[in-house]
Amino acid sequence: MLLLKSLLIYIIAGFAEIAGCFAAWLWLKEGRSAWVLVPGLCSLALFALILTRIEAESAGRAYAAYGGVYITASLIWMRLVEGRTPDKWELLGAGICLAGAGLILFAPRN
């Protein structure tokens, strides 16, 4: 149950962070209105709040494990929102990062 809850929290946090950062991308790189930053900033605030729900002994451990999920969520975003398909190396890298994230968060400790 803890694994499922953590995974769900990380997925929601990942897409909230990516959406917020994508708003800045749209504004600065695509020439969209600065108004796209308003929902983007709300999304980034939501990301920060959601990530605090992770069961971990320290913030650093929760954030380190989140890195692997963020990488994977970014590739999913690239496919679903930007319409670009990740290549085999991106997918392999994401798999390696997810394995590392799981090790960081769920390894047995004293």
C-alpha positions as CSV (number, residue, x, y, z in Angstrom):
1,M,0.0,0.0,0.0
2,L,2.9,2.4,0.8
3,L,4.4,1.7,-2.6
4,L,1.1,2.5,-4.4
5,K,0.5,5.7,-2.3
6,S,4.1,6.9,-2.9
7,L,3.9,6.2,-6.6
8,L,0.6,8.1,-6.9
9,I,2.0,11.0,-5.0
10,Y,5.1,11.1,-7.1
11,I,3.1,10.9,-10.4
12,I,0.8,13.7,-9.4
13,A,3.7,15.8,-8.2
14,G,5.6,15.2,-11.3
15,F,2.9,16.3,-13.7
16,A,2.2,19.4,-11.5
17,E,5.8,20.4,-11.7
18,I,6.1,19.8,-15.4
19,A,2.9,21.7,-16.1
20,G,4.2,24.7,-14.1
21,C,7.6,24.6,-15.9
22,F,5.9,24.1,-19.2
23,A,4.0,27.3,-18.6
24,A,7.3,29.2,-18.4
25,W,8.5,27.4,-21.5
26,L,5.4,28.5,-23.4
27,W,5.9,32.1,-22.3
28,L,9.6,32.5,-22.9
29,K,10.2,30.1,-25.8
30,E,6.9,30.1,-27.6
31,G,5.9,33.7,-27.2
32,R,2.7,33.1,-25.3
33,S,1.1,35.6,-23.0
34,A,2.6,36.1,-19.5
35,W,-0.8,35.1,-18.2
36,V,0.1,31.4,-18.8
37,L,2.4,31.9,-15.7
38,V,-0.6,32.2,-13.4
39,P,-1.8,28.6,-13.7
40,G,1.9,27.6,-14.0
41,L,2.8,29.1,-10.6
42,C,-0.3,27.5,-9.0
43,S,0.8,24.2,-10.5
44,L,4.3,24.6,-9.0
45,A,2.8,25.4,-5.6
46,L,0.6,22.3,-5.8
47,F,3.7,20.3,-6.7
48,A,5.5,21.5,-3.5
49,L,2.5,20.7,-1.3
50,I,1.9,17.3,-2.8
51,L,5.5,16.2,-2.5
52,T,5.4,16.8,1.3
53,R,2.9,13.9,1.5
54,I,5.7,11.3,0.8
55,E,6.5,9.0,3.7
56,A,10.3,9.4,4.1
57,E,12.6,10.1,7.0
58,S,14.0,13.2,5.3
59,A,13.1,15.7,2.6
60,G,16.3,14.9,0.8
61,R,15.5,11.3,0.4
62,A,12.0,12.1,-0.8
63,Y,13.4,14.6,-3.4
64,A,16.1,12.3,-4.5
65,A,13.7,9.4,-5.2
66,Y,11.4,11.9,-6.9
67,G,14.1,12.6,-9.5
68,G,13.5,9.2,-11.2
69,V,9.8,9.8,-11.4
70,Y,10.3,13.3,-12.7
71,I,12.4,12.0,-15.6
72,T,9.9,9.4,-16.5
73,A,6.9,11.8,-16.2
74,S,8.8,14.3,-18.5
75,L,9.1,11.7,-21.2
76,I,5.4,10.8,-20.8
77,W,4.6,14.6,-21.0
78,M,6.8,14.8,-24.2
79,R,4.7,12.1,-25.8
80,L,1.2,13.1,-24.7
81,V,1.5,16.9,-24.8
82,E,4.2,17.6,-27.3
83,G,3.6,14.7,-29.6
84,R,7.2,13.5,-29.6
85,T,8.0,9.8,-29.0
86,P,10.9,9.0,-26.6
87,D,13.6,7.0,-28.2
88,K,15.0,3.7,-26.8
89,W,17.8,5.5,-24.9
90,E,15.4,7.8,-23.2
91,L,13.2,4.9,-22.2
92,L,16.2,2.9,-20.9
93,G,17.5,5.9,-19.0
94,A,14.1,6.5,-17.4
95,G,14.0,2.8,-16.4
96,I,17.4,3.0,-14.8
97,C,16.3,6.2,-12.9
98,L,13.1,4.6,-11.7
99,A,15.1,1.6,-10.4
100,G,17.4,4.1,-8.5
101,A,14.4,6.0,-7.2
102,G,12.9,2.8,-5.8
103,L,16.2,1.8,-4.2
104,I,16.6,5.2,-2.6
105,L,13.0,5.2,-1.2
106,F,12.4,1.6,-0.3
107,A,15.7,0.1,0.6
108,P,15.8,-1.6,4.0
109,R,17.5,0.6,6.6
110,N,18.4,0.2,10.2
